[in-house]
């Protein structure tokens, strides 16, 4: 995998390519042959074009802190991470996963905003989810059917160590191609998380597709944290 790690420092921006030892855990692995070199400008252009008109927004002041090229199963993807400060797993972040054509395969925005607010009912959450997919991927919509709608919780840790629960209504869907998608709708009706083209490993009883929106999985992938239990994907699996 290839990576550009950006540390936000007062009055300067430190950019490192391929190794992030000066910022966080070292990563001196050479990019795999089938993965393009990460490029900040290309990533920014793809992200801007992909998010336009979707209603998905990066919070103001959240700068790009990490750009990496990775796999989403067999597809090469850009993983673009924004945070209000420096790169920190477990903290508030917005992450976008895009394939080489700019298709949004993943988006999440986890922050303290709206934590504890009342959630939408199942019917309204489902409507919001389908309205969103109609906007972002209309050609994908027709193959989807709903598996379930239920509350979903994520946790972020503030700079002072406080744990905040971020809740939404998860609308999980199955596509006729055999893969899965879901939209997690926040209390205000906006999208907290969106993922598509997700494979399930029935033999292992866990997700098969990599989990670039999930910090505990990324920590396991980078070797800085334990492997999360199923249904989390196996962080050591080769694409």
N, C-alpha and C positions, 0 to 999 in steps of 0.2 A: 504494500500500500504506500501511497505518497501522501505527504502532508505538509502544510504550511501552518505554523503556529505563530500567532501574533499576540504579543504581550502589550497591553496598553499601559504606557508609562507617561507620567506628566511631562509634556513638552516633547515627547518622542514616541515613536512606534518601533518596536523591535520585531523584526521578521526573521524567522528561521525556517530553513527548508530541509526537510528530511530528518532532522534531529531536533528534539524539543527539550534537550537536557537543561538549558538555561532557564526554562520556564516551568516545566513540570517533568514527569517521568520521561526518561530518555527513550527515543524511538529512532534508531539508526538503520531500520530495515530499508533496503532498496525497494523502490516501486516494483510491483510485479509486472511481468512483460506485457500483459493485456490491459494494464491500467495506465491511463494518461498521466503525465506529471500534473500535480495540482497547480493551478494558476489563479491567483487572486482576482485578476481583472476578468477572466473568463467566468469564474464563479459568480462574481458580482453581477455581470451582465445577464447570465442565465437566470439568476435569482430575481432580479428586477423584472425581467420579461415574464417569468413564470408566475409571479405573484400579482402582476397587474390585473386588476379587474376581478380578482377572486374573493376579495374581502379579507384575505389573510394579510396581517400586518406585523412587522417587527416593531416592538416598542421603541419610542424615541430615545435616543441615547444609548441603545444597546448596539455596540459595535461588533464587527466580526472578530472573533478571537481564535478561530480555528477553521481551516479549510483542508479537507482531505479527500483523496480519491480512493474509493473502496468498492466492494461488491454488494449488490443486492441480488442474491443468488448468482446467476450468470451475467448479470448486467453491471457494467461499470457505472458508478454514480459519484456525484459530488456531494459531500456532506459539509454543510455550511452552518457554523454555530455562532450565535450572537449571545453576549452576556452584558449586564450592566457594568461589570468590572473586568478583571482578568479571567482567564480560563480557570474554571473550577468545577469539577464534577460534583453533582449533587445540589448545586445552586440554581437559582432562577436562570432560565435560558430559553432561547428560541432557536430551533434547529430545522433546517430545510434539507431534504434529500431529493436530488434531481438526477435524472438520467441524462445521457449525452444529448438528447433532443430537447431537454428542458421540461420533460414530464415530471410533475410533482408526485413522487412516490411516498414521501413522508413530510409531515410538518408537525411541530409541536411548539406551544408557547406556554411555559409554566412560570407563573409569577405569583406574588402575594395578592395581586389585585383580584377582588371578588371572592376571596377565600371565605367560606362560611355562609355565603349567600344561598337563598333558596334555589333549588334546581327546577328546570322545566319538567312538565309531565312527559310520559313516554310518547304520547301522540305528537306533541309539539316538537320534542327532540327528534323524532323520526322525520317529521316534515322538514325541519331545519337541515338535517343531514342530507336528505335527498335534494333539497333546493341547492345546497352547496355543491354536491357532486354534479348536478345539472349545469352549474356554472363552470366548475373547474375541469370536468371531464365528461362532457355530454355523450360522447361515443361509448363511454364505459358504463353508463347508467343502466342501459337496457338489460344487461346481463346480471343485475344484482337482485338478490332477494334477502329479506331481513332474517337473521338468526335470532337475535334478541335485542332488547333495549333495557339497560339497567345502569345504576349508578356505578361510576368508576372513580377511584381515588388515586392520586399521586402525591408524593411528598417532596418538598424542596426545603433546603436548609439555608437560612439566612446567614449573612456574614458573621453575626454574633452567635450562631449555633442553634438558633430556634428553629424547630421543625414546623412547617406550615403544610396543611393538607389542602391540596387543590382538587376540587371535585367537579365532575361533569356527568352528563348522561351519555353512555357509550351505546352507539347504534352499530352493532356488528352485522356484517353482511357477507354472504357467500356469492361468488361470481360463477357463472356458468362454465368458465374455464377451469374451475376447480380450486382457484385461489380465493383469498379472503380480503376484505376491506373493512374499515370502520372509521366512524367519525365520532369524536367525543365533543359534545356540545356543552358550552359553559353556561352559567346561570344567566348571562345576558343574551344568550342565543348565538354568540360567536363560537368559532371553532377553536377548541383547545388543542386537539390532536386529530390528524388525518393520516391514515396509512392505506396503501393498496398493494395488490399483487403480492400478498403474504402467503407463503406456503406453510402447511402444517405437516409435521413428521409424525404420522400415526404410530409407527413402530416405536418411537421414543416417547410418545405422549407429550411432545413439546413443539414449539414453533421451529420451523426449519430455516426461515429467512433471517438474516442478520438484523440487529436491533439498534440502529444508529440514533434513535431518539431516546434511548434508555441508558441512563448514566451508570447504573450498576452493571449492566451488560458490557458497556464500553470499558469500565474498570477491569472486568474480567478479561476482556479481549486484549487490553494493554498490559495485563499482568500486575495490576496494582490493586486488585480486589478479587474476592472469591467468585467462583462460578455460581450464578443464581440458580436456584432449583427450577425444575419444570413448573409452569409451561414456558419459561424463558428458553431461548435458543442456546445451543451449545456454542460458547464463545470460541472454542478451539477448532470448530468445523471448518474445513477448507471449502471454498465455493465450487 
